[in-house]
Each structure stands twice: as structure tokens, then as C-alpha cells.
């Protein structure tokens, strides 16, 4: 069974009614009726006189009913020229936290849409922000600290923001349309947008990914829609169209407006026409002559259309399609192609013959001004737009379902600024860290709680007719609560080896001048100091309970000259090299210590590379004997010191060489024992087998002996 479709195209100058039969494959155009308004009851696509427009609709309806019976419902379209496109933005102060919940991003986007709606209201001079439907919005950019970013999830910074572009439809457009239909005895069966209607029938779905401009050149306005990536991305309008061409013909050939309109149509259809001007003179005008005579008007129309396309699309589109009665303006395709710097075959007029799966009954017009009426009928059946009713916080809301509606649409329509329903941030703490003031922000306030039919939901959840929404303010955030460990994060400790034992050196923390554990909970106004011990003397305090004397120079004075005795001070070695207490250590260093001891005279001589003793080896009775005697006299305040005498800090010492620095024979007797009790007779003294005396000097290696004879 064939399903009949009745559609109306309510334009600025005329109302076109059309009857289609929906068949198994495609549609059949059955009948149509076009009537012009009696007066200017519509301006720029907007109904200004509901009663007058309804009268024209009644006449069209009655004409069609004569052949096809009663009509109760109709498919109509809202004019694309009524759409308003506006950019909006919103920001959120993160205080160096990150967004981990996609819901926060969605709330930020909705706040940006709300901002765009407020701009529209201010631009129109209205205080109420509710008389608009949000048709669509898309995100242009996200920002983190003014730097553009692809996604906000897990990004960290002081501030984040979103910039969107949204399209709004004034509510009055729909309400006045409903009122005019009601007065004409019709109900709205389905609704679409005029640009979508034309695109629906002219551009196959597989081709909508292309960047194409569709221009509907009517009588009073030229409506523009831009497609890209499978959708309509922008709408626009210029207040110049076919009437300007008619006026140019009227001025050029001295015709009244109706006659000029008839002449324009006749020349386009027949190639030439015979005119009679207001003075009664007859003139025959050919198509080529008309094109030359009204070239400035054609250029003006092409310029304004091209400028609006570039404004909406930021660049020339891949192609331009022209529909509407004004698209028959002579040479308009060539003029627009030149303005957009496109090849001439990329700008074309499309008429009804371009609509696929469409058949005709009898001789019906195929002109381009019938594309939109047919498109309205087909689009309204394929993708109808309905009203739905939902309640939000016990208030009933009617929404225009031009697309899949979500919870966010309800919030925008009711004027709810989602950002104001967040809980307040918790109190911040201001602390001082190593002399620098630091602010610790409190927790974020929780997002508002949204319930859909009693169940928790998100702003992206789909809604349907009869749904119930409840929105409650989010809980306030908690005050800042953070431990020292959380404040500074994991700080890698230092590993030090001391006397071949491994030690781990952790940072030292002080809060209000008192040692603090890493699990200490930071409070407001706390003064925190911390450092990682790195100097040798500081690290020694951590790894050893032994109190090491601070290395002080052990100084003595020898004959008035200052000498520092190393063994008199504690000595540190790092990686086997002498180190000072202030030396900075590094991970893995090895420490050794030589403890201080009180030096003696021999230590002094050893450090200075001097021999305290004069030594010599001789032989006595065949046995080697080492002789020694001090080479120097060491005195402290006239006190003669021995080799083992201890020295004291800042001793004043005098060292002088002994005058007698030789050995004599009798010196040997200090090192040998003579058995005089068993000796008898007379003894003889020999040196190197020669007779010698006890006081005789000896040399190293001399052979000394005493021989007893009876």
C-alpha cells in the first residue's frame, strides 16, 4: 500500500505544497500547488504575520484537497537562515591537579555551550537565555594553561578550558510555524531543516564526507549549508537573492516589479522575450543581452554568496550546488566559481531530475525551486524530528528532537549552568617549604548528582519522552590533607659504605624546627624544612653513633716554623682519597677513617723525613753490633725530650744537631756484656787486627775485639 506524504515549503515569497507517494523503492511526485503571499507576511524566512501566512497555507491546502481529499497532517521545515552559530568557551581552575573523570570534560563542554547561548542572548538583546534550541555543538579546541591539547584526560596544569561552536534555533521559529499550521487546520507530522532537506535528496550519504556548499537562492535570501565529514557543519544566510536580479531588470528596462519577474522567468526558459516598458515601447531582449545589462547585480549576488561560504568554511569547498528559483539567474554559476577560484564544472545548478529514486506523474515541473519542497517530504519521512517532554527537578520541559537528545540538552534548555552546581573546593593550606610559600589546594568539590528515572546517570545519557531528571548540587570538597611523603613524593635515598658496611641515607625533615616523620600530616601555616644529607660530616652523624672529633689541625712550632702533624687529627678518606668534612658525597661512595692519636717526637721526625738516631754497625768479637745515638737535641722550654716524648698542641720546640756525631770504641760496651768474672790476665784491644784504644774513633764495618792473655 502506498503511503501518501504531504509537505509544505513555506518561503519568503510563496508557499509550495506537494503530494508524494512513498513507494517500496523511492517516492512518486503526484501533485503540487504554489501560491505567493498577498503581502510581506514573511521576512527572511521568519513568519511575521501568522494569520496572513496561515491564509496562504489554507489556499494551497484547499487546492490540493480538491484532487486528493482531506489533508490533516503535513511535513514542514524550519528555515536554515534562522539558525544562529556562536562560539563559546569555559574554563576550570585545576590548581595543578588533573582531570581523571570524562564526566568533568563533558561538564566543561556544556558550560561552554551555555556561554555560547548567553552570547546569543546578549547579541539579540534578550535577557532570557531559554528561547533557543541547541541544534548541535562541536569542540574546537581544548587548552591546558593556554596551550592547545588534544585531550584533557590526565593532563595537569593550573587551568583547563574548552572552546566550542554551537548552533541554535530560536524557539519562536517553531512556535510561529506551529501556530500558522494550526490556523490552517493542519498538524505537524514531522519537521526538518531546509538545508538538511535539500542535502538529503541531492547528496547521497556516501558522499556527505565531502566538503560541499549547498546554496538555496530564493527570492529574498540565499541560504547556505556546508557539509563535511558526513554532517552539516555550518549554516549561513545573505540577504540578497532573486529579488535583487528582478529589481536590476526592472531598473534597466523600465518595468514594474511583477512584469520584471515574469520577464526574468521567460528569458531563462525561452532565451528571449518581448517587453513593453512603462512608456509603452516594446523591446525584444535576448539572454546574452540580459546577462550583459544586469552583470553588476549578478556580480554582487555571487560576491556575497562566495564571501559567506568562505566565512563559514574558511576555504573554498570542493564543490557548490545551487537550488531554488534564484539559481536560474544567468551566469550565476560562472560568477560564483570565479569568486571562489573553482573550476566552472565545480559549481552547478541542481534540479529535481538530480533526485534519485524519484518518479513523476504527468507533467510536473523539474525546476530547482522544487528541490527543497520534495526534500522536505522525503527528509521528514526518513529522519523526522519530533517533540518530546521530560521533567527536570519537577518542571516539565518540551524539547525539539532534531537529533539524539541527551541529558546535557535538558540542562542547557532549562538554563542550568552545570559549573555552578559543583561542590565548593575544600579549604587550602598555606605552608612554607625551605623558605618558599606553597599553597596546598583542597579537594575538588564533587560534581552534581544527576538522576535519570531514579538511577545515577551522566550528561551524555540519552533521554526519551516522559523521562524524569533530578539534579542535586555536588558535595563540597575536603580541606587539604597531605603527608610529607605525599607532598614531596618518593625521594631516592643515598647509599654510602662506611668501613665496608652499607648504609642508607634518607632525607631529613623538620616541621616548625622539630624533626618530623614522612607520615606527618601537614597543617596550615606549617614551616617545613628538608634536605638530603650530602656532606661528609653530616652523613657521619647519620651512620655512626661514635662522636668523631672535628678534624682540627695539630700544630707545633719547630725552631719558630709551624708544622702540622697529620697523625694528630682524625683523617677521613673517601674512595681512598683524603677528604675534608665539607666534601660532597655521592651514591655508592666508600668512607674510611683514621682516628687521631697524640704524636711524639719520633712522629714529628718521621713526617719531616728526618732520622732522630745516628746508627752504625760494627763487629765485636765477630758479632755484629748496631750502635746508635741521637743526631739531634730536642728541647721544649729547655726540657730535653726523648724519642718517645709526647708532643702537645702548639708546642714550641727547638731542634739542633748534636756536635759529637761520631762513635768511639768504648761505645760498644753499651750493647755487649763482658764476662769480667771469668776473665783473668791482661786484655788487649784491637781494631781491624790492629792494637787500638778505648777512646779511639771507629767506622762502620770495623772489626773490634778484646783479647785476654795470662
FENQUI-V923195 format. One line per field, one symbol per residue. ss: DSSP state (h for helix, s for strand, l for the rest). phi: phi as a letter, one per 30 degrees, with the letter a starting at -180 (. if undefined). psi: psi as a letter, one per 20 degrees, with the letter a starting at -180 (. if undefined). A space follows every 50 residues. Layout:
BEGIN
ss->???
phi->???
psi->???
END
This chain:
BEGIN
ss->llsssssssslllsssssssssllllsssssssssslllllssllssllh hhhhhhhhhhhhhhhhhhllllsssssslhhhsssssssssssllllssl lhhhhhhhhhhhhhhhhhhhhhhhlllllllsssssssssssssllsssl llsllsllsssssssssssshhhhhhhhhhhhhlllssssssshhhhhhh hhllhhhllllssssssllllsssssssllsssssssslllhhhhhhhhh hhhlllhhhhhhhhhhhhhhlssssslllllssssshhhhhhhlhhhhhh hhhhhhhhhhhhhlllllssssslhhhhlllhhhhhhhhhlllhhhsssl lhhhlllssslllllllhhhhhhhhhhhhhhhllssssssssllssssss sllllshhhhhhhllllhhhhlllllllsssssllsssssllllllllss ssllsslllllslllllsssssllllllllllshhhhhlllllsssssll sssssllssssllsslllllslllllssssslllshhhhhhhhlllllll llllssssllsssslhhhllssssllsssllllslllllsssssllllls hhhhhhhlllllssssssssllsssssssslsssssllsslllllsllll lsssssslllllsshhhhhhlllllllllllssssssllsslllllssll llsssssssl
phi->.dcdbcbbcccdcbcccbcbcdcdbjbbdcaaabbdddbddbbhicdcbd dddddddedddddddecbidbcbbcbbddddddbcbdbbabbdchicbdc ceddddddddddddddddddddddiccdccdbcddaabddacbbhicdbd bcdidcldbbabbbbbcbcedddddddddddddcibcddabbceddddde ccceedcddddbccccdcdcbccbbccahibdcabaabdbaddddddddd ddchcdeedddddddddddcjaaccbddcjdcbcccedddeddceddddd ddddddddddddciadddabccbiedddeeidddddeddchcdddcbbdc cdddddhbcbchccdcdddcddedddddddddbdcbcbcbcbhicdbcbc ddaddbeeddddddiddeddcdddddddccbcbhicdbccdddeddddcc cchicebbdcddbbeidccbbbdddddddebadedddcidcddccbcbhi cdbcccdccbchicebddcdddceidccbbacebdeddddddcbdddcdd ececcbbchicdbccdddbdccbchibebcedddcbejdccbbcddbddb ddddddddiccdccbacbcbhicdbccbaedbccbbhiddccdcddcbei eccbbbdddccbccedddddcbccdddcdbiccbcbbhicebcdcddbbe jdccabccbd
psi->ppppppqponrghrppqqpqporhoaqppgrrppqqqhamiqpkipohng ggghggggggghghhhhjaqphqqprqpphiiqppqqrqqrpohljrqoi ohhhghhgghhhghghhhggghhikqhpjikqpogrqqpgqqqoljppqh qipjqpagqqrqprpqpqpphhggghgggggghjkqqogqqaqghhgghh ihoqhiiiiqnqpponobghqoppppqqkjroiqqrqplpbhhhgghhgg hgjlqrgghhgggggggghihrqpqoaiijppppprgggggghkghgggg ggghggghghghiirprhrppprqhiijppjhgggggghilqqhjjpqpp ahiipqlprqpbnqqjqhiigggghggghhhgmqprqqprpoljppppqo miapqrhhhggghijoohhijqqqqrpqporpolippppoqrqqqqrqpp poljqqariiqqrrpjqpqppqqqqqqqrpoqrgghgiaopprppqpolj ppppoqqppppljpqqqijpoprpjqopqqqopiqghghhhhipipopqp oppoprpokippppohiiqppqpoljqpqqhjpprrpjqppqpoqqqpqa ghhghghikqphqpqqprpoljppppqqqphqppqoljppqrhjpqqqpk qoqppqqpgokrqrgihhiiiqppnhhiqqbqqqpqoljqqrqhjpqrrp iqoqqpppp.
END
